[in-house]
Amino acid sequence: MTRLLIALFVAGLLAGCPSEPEEERPPIVAFEPAVVELGQWTVTTDGLPEPVTVRLANRGFGRVSVTTVGIADDRIVTTPSAELPAEVEPGAWLTITVAYAASPTGPVDIKTTLDATVRAVGDAFDQFAVASADVRVILLCDADGDGYTGAGCAGPDCDDEDVFHNPASEELCNGLDDDCNGVADADGEEADDDGDGHLSCAECDDGDPTVNPDATELCDGGDTDCNPATFFEDGEIDYDSDGFLSCEECDDEDHDNSPDGTEICDGQDNDCDGELSDAEIDGDGDGQSECDGDCDDANPDRNPFAPETAGDGLDSNCNGNDDD
């Protein structure tokens, strides 16, 4: 009996004592994915939509790791920026690239969800959660609306982002394949063979780098600046056919006047040196030069019109006889 009373007493004491609180399990570390909703993806040059970046950000106060990344549609591939499992520190994020993998043959509109399995580990817990990001891919066969299907849908439009590039476009001299025939061929040539920065169709001589629209016009008989309306000063034509261009000589209307000319008594600058010969200059100011018959151009009293003075021993009138 005594033992029964003691047992009841102990049980009453235990029942009256408050129980120890259970350890509260902390919540999983917050992990908020970025939600990506694209209105439209267009075709790139390789015929695939441009990839989109999804960032899964750790907004909590502890470390988490992303163990797996998956996506519902098998035509889309993802590339995490780190090998999985990837540790994501508080305030950091994991970048995931979502790209279209298939070769489309027509318009594509894909709505899918990217799921990332997140693991949060603490002293008293080990939990998994799924972070999701919504991704929408829209691939148009005629993204620029020019009436031609783009290359992404096996169409003839070589640039489905530019309405001015399609099979009906006029080929321009711009180095681009405007009419989508596979080559840039405005006026037959859009190359820069001489490497002077000007296309063949934009200059007059693509074999000479010194000849182009930016060059300075020279006195060489050619159109150096590729502008037929401009010539070097005084012109670049040999009007008198003496072998010298107008810009090289002093008188392109007289065959006898050129840098190779010989000075004669005609009052002209025959050798184009800018001066008359000494024989054509009236040195003594008597109105007559050597070319005029002045036999002493240093003495004004001697010239063809001077009177002859007898007995002075001089040929004053320059007729070749003394004391005429």
C-alpha positions in Angstrom: 0.0 0.0 0.0 2.8 2.3 0.9 4.5 1.7 -2.4 1.3 2.5 -4.3 0.9 5.8 -2.5 4.5 6.8 -3.2 4.0 6.0 -6.9 0.9 8.1 -7.1 2.7 10.9 -5.4 5.6 10.9 -7.8 3.2 10.7 -10.7 1.3 13.7 -9.4 4.5 15.7 -9.1 5.5 14.9 -12.6 2.1 15.8 -13.9 2.2 19.2 -12.1 5.7 20.1 -13.5 5.7 22.0 -16.8 7.3 20.0 -19.7 10.4 21.3 -21.4 9.6 23.2 -24.7 10.4 21.5 -27.9 13.3 23.1 -29.9 11.7 25.4 -32.5 12.7 24.4 -35.9 14.0 27.4 -37.8 12.4 28.1 -41.2 14.1 27.4 -44.4 16.4 30.2 -45.5 14.5 32.5 -47.9 15.4 31.9 -51.5 13.5 34.1 -54.0 13.9 33.4 -57.7 13.7 36.1 -60.3 10.6 35.8 -62.4 11.3 36.3 -66.1 8.4 37.0 -68.5 9.5 37.9 -72.0 7.1 39.5 -74.3 8.9 38.4 -77.4 12.1 36.7 -78.5 13.3 37.2 -82.1 15.6 35.2 -84.3 19.4 35.8 -84.2 21.7 35.2 -87.1 22.1 31.5 -86.3 18.3 31.1 -86.3 17.8 30.6 -82.6 16.2 32.9 -80.0 18.6 34.8 -77.8 19.2 33.2 -74.4 17.6 34.8 -71.3 19.2 35.0 -67.8 17.4 33.9 -64.7 18.9 34.9 -61.4 18.0 32.9 -58.2 18.8 35.2 -55.3 19.5 34.2 -51.7 17.6 36.8 -49.7 18.0 35.0 -46.3 20.6 35.1 -43.6 22.2 31.7 -44.0 23.9 29.7 -46.7 21.9 27.6 -49.2 22.9 25.4 -52.0 21.2 24.7 -55.3 21.4 21.0 -56.0 19.5 20.6 -59.3 18.0 22.8 -62.0 15.4 21.5 -64.4 13.0 22.8 -66.9 9.7 21.3 -68.2 10.2 21.7 -72.0 12.9 19.5 -73.4 13.6 22.0 -76.2 15.1 24.4 -73.7 18.5 24.0 -72.0 19.8 25.7 -68.9 23.4 26.4 -68.0 24.1 27.4 -64.3 27.0 29.7 -63.7 28.5 27.2 -61.3 28.7 23.5 -61.0 25.9 22.0 -58.9 25.5 21.8 -56.1 26.3 25.5 -55.9 26.7 27.3 -52.6 24.8 30.6 -52.6 25.8 33.1 -49.8 23.3 35.5 -48.3 22.7 38.4 -50.7 24.3 36.5 -53.6 22.6 34.7 -56.5 23.0 31.9 -58.9 22.8 32.8 -62.6 21.0 30.3 -64.9 21.0 30.8 -68.6 18.0 29.5 -70.4 18.5 28.9 -74.2 16.3 27.4 -76.9 18.0 24.3 -78.2 15.9 23.0 -81.0 16.0 24.1 -84.6 12.6 25.8 -85.2 10.7 25.3 -88.4 7.8 27.7 -87.6 6.6 30.1 -85.0 7.2 29.0 -81.4 5.5 30.0 -78.2 6.8 28.2 -75.2 5.6 28.9 -71.6 7.6 26.8 -69.1 8.8 26.8 -65.6 12.4 26.5 -64.5 12.6 24.7 -61.1 15.7 24.8 -58.9 15.9 22.4 -55.9 17.3 24.4 -52.9 18.8 22.8 -49.8 19.1 24.8 -46.6 21.1 23.2 -43.8 21.4 24.4 -40.2 22.3 23.1 -36.8 18.8 21.7 -36.2 17.4 21.3 -39.7 18.0 20.0 -43.2 15.3 21.1 -45.6 14.7 21.1 -49.3 12.5 23.5 -51.3 11.8 24.3 -54.9 12.4 27.8 -56.3 10.7 28.4 -59.6 11.1 31.0 -62.4 8.6 31.5 -65.2 10.1 31.7 -68.7 8.3 32.4 -71.9 9.8 32.1 -75.3 8.1 33.5 -78.4 9.8 32.9 -81.7 8.3 34.7 -84.7 9.0 33.6 -88.3 8.7 37.2 -89.5 10.0 39.2 -86.6 10.5 42.5 -88.5 7.1 42.2 -90.3 8.6 42.7 -93.8 6.6 39.8 -95.3 9.6 37.4 -95.4 10.2 34.4 -93.1 13.4 34.6 -91.2 16.3 32.2 -91.3 15.2 30.8 -87.9 12.2 29.3 -89.7 14.2 28.3 -92.8 13.0 31.4 -94.6 14.9 33.7 -97.1 15.1 36.8 -94.9 18.8 37.0 -93.9 18.2 39.7 -91.2 14.7 39.3 -89.6 15.4 42.2 -87.3 15.8 44.8 -90.0 12.9 45.5 -92.3 15.3 46.9 -95.0 17.1 43.5 -95.4 15.1 41.0 -97.4 15.0 39.5 -100.9 13.1 42.5 -102.2 15.5 45.1 -100.8 17.7 47.2 -103.1 21.4 46.4 -102.7 23.2 49.4 -101.4 26.9 50.3 -101.2 27.3 49.6 -97.5 29.1 46.3 -97.2 25.9 44.5 -96.2 23.9 41.8 -98.0 20.8 44.0 -98.3 18.9 41.8 -100.8 19.8 38.5 -99.0 21.4 36.9 -102.1 24.4 35.7 -100.0 26.8 38.4 -101.1 27.3 42.2 -100.7 27.5 43.1 -104.3 26.2 46.7 -104.9 27.5 47.8 -108.4 29.3 44.5 -108.6 31.6 45.1 -105.7 31.5 45.9 -102.1 35.1 44.9 -101.1 37.9 47.2 -100.2 40.7 45.7 -102.2 43.3 48.5 -101.5 42.5 48.7 -97.8 42.0 52.5 -97.8 38.7 52.2 -95.9 36.5 52.8 -99.0 34.5 50.1 -100.7 35.0 49.6 -104.4 31.6 50.9 -105.2 32.3 54.1 -103.3 35.5 55.1 -105.0 37.0 55.5 -108.4 40.2 53.3 -108.1 40.1 50.4 -105.5 43.6 49.3 -106.7 45.3 52.4 -105.4 45.1 53.3 -101.6 46.1 56.9 -102.4 43.0 57.4 -104.6 39.7 57.7 -102.7 37.1 60.3 -101.8 39.1 61.4 -98.7 42.4 61.9 -100.6 43.8 65.3 -101.5 43.6 66.2 -105.2 47.2 66.1 -106.7 48.6 67.5 -109.9 49.1 64.1 -111.5 46.6 63.9 -114.3 44.3 61.6 -112.3 41.2 62.1 -110.3 42.8 61.6 -106.9 39.8 62.5 -104.8 37.3 60.6 -107.0 35.4 63.8 -107.8 35.4 64.5 -111.5 34.1 68.0 -110.8 37.3 69.0 -108.9 40.8 69.3 -110.4 44.1 70.5 -109.1 44.5 74.3 -109.3 44.9 75.5 -112.9 43.7 72.1 -114.2 45.2 68.8 -115.0 44.9 68.8 -118.9 47.7 69.3 -121.4 45.9 71.6 -123.8 49.0 72.5 -125.9 50.3 68.9 -126.0 53.8 69.8 -124.9 53.9 67.1 -122.3 53.1 69.2 -119.3 49.7 69.6 -117.5 48.1 72.9 -117.0 49.0 72.7 -113.3 52.6 72.1 -114.1 53.4 74.9 -116.5 52.9 78.7 -116.9 51.1 78.7 -120.3 49.2 75.7 -121.5 48.0 77.5 -124.6 51.5 77.8 -126.2 53.5 74.8 -127.1 56.8 76.8 -126.8 56.2 77.7 -123.2 56.9 74.9 -120.7 59.4 74.0 -118.0 61.5 72.4 -120.8 61.2 75.5 -123.1 64.1 77.7 -124.3 64.0 81.4 -123.8 63.7 83.3 -127.1 63.2 86.9 -127.9 59.4 87.0 -127.8 58.6 88.7 -124.6 57.3 85.5 -123.0 58.5 83.3 -120.1 59.4 80.4 -122.4 61.0 78.2 -119.7 58.3 79.0 -117.1 60.8 80.0 -114.5 58.8 83.1 -113.7 61.2 85.6 -115.4 62.1 86.8 -118.9 65.6 86.3 -120.2 68.2 89.0 -119.6 68.2 89.7 -123.3 64.5 90.6 -123.1 65.0 93.2 -120.3 65.7 96.9 -121.0 68.6 97.2 -118.5 69.5 100.9 -119.2 66.0 102.2 -119.6 66.4 103.5 -123.1 63.4 101.6 -124.4 65.4 98.9 -126.2 66.6 95.5 -124.9 69.2 93.2 -126.4 66.4 91.4 -128.2 65.5 94.8 -129.8 69.0 95.3 -131.1 70.5 97.2 -128.1 74.2 96.5 -128.4 75.0 98.0 -125.0 72.1 97.6 -122.6 74.1 99.2 -119.8 74.5 102.6 -121.8 71.3 104.5 -122.6 73.2 106.4 -125.3 73.7 103.4 -127.3 70.7 101.7 -129.0 69.3 101.3 -132.5 67.7 104.7 -132.4 70.6 106.7 -130.9 72.4 109.2 -133.2 75.9 108.2 -134.4 78.6 110.6 -133.1 81.6 110.9 -135.3 85.0 110.5 -133.9 84.0 108.9 -130.6 85.0 105.4 -131.7 81.6 103.9 -130.6 78.9 102.2 -132.5 76.2 104.4 -131.0 73.3 103.3 -133.2 74.3 99.6 -132.9 74.5 99.1 -136.7 77.8 97.3 -136.4 80.0 100.2 -137.7 81.9 102.8 -135.6 81.4 106.5 -136.5 79.0 105.7 -139.3 
